[in-house]
Structure formats: structure tokens, C-alpha cells
């Protein structure tokens, strides 16, 4: 083995700005903290309703597919 190894630093220095952030929002994206179901504070009613019905529709589809799979597996 050669002695000419490259040393890669593994410690990342954090900037001073990151320590000033609110601790509740440290894992959020730069667009601000999202509330439940991805609804941001100050969203329009249409956006809120669209998100709620979108998640409701996805839940119904998942439930129907799971039900059909169990029925299909019980027939076989």
C-alpha cells in the first residue's frame, strides 16, 4: 500500500445563521414550515381543499386496492 493517502475531512462546520433558527423548523425546507398534510400557513382555501381531497382520494384508492387484493388472494 502506498503512503500517499488523501485525507478527507468528515466534520462539517455549521454556519452561525443555522444556530439562530427556530428549533421547531430546523428540518424544514427553505420555503418555511409546512403544517399537517403539507398545508402551509396562509394557504388559500382552494389549496387546502385540494390537498385534503387529494389525500382523501389516495386513501380511498389504497383501501380499495388492499380490499381487492385480499379478496383476490382469498379466492386463489
C-alpha positions, 0 to 999 in steps of 0.5 A: 500500500502506498503512503500517499493517502488523501485525507478527507475531512468528515466534520462539517462546520455549521454556519452561525445563521443555522444556530439562530433558527427556530428549533421547531423548523430546523428540518424544514425546507427553505420555503418555511414550515409546512403544517399537517398534510403539507398545508402551509400557513396562509394557504388559500382555501382552494389549496387546502381543499385540494390537498385534503381531497387529494389525500382523501382520494389516495386513501380511498384508492389504497383501501380499495386496492388492499380490499381487492387484493385480499379478496383476490388472494382469498379466492386463489 
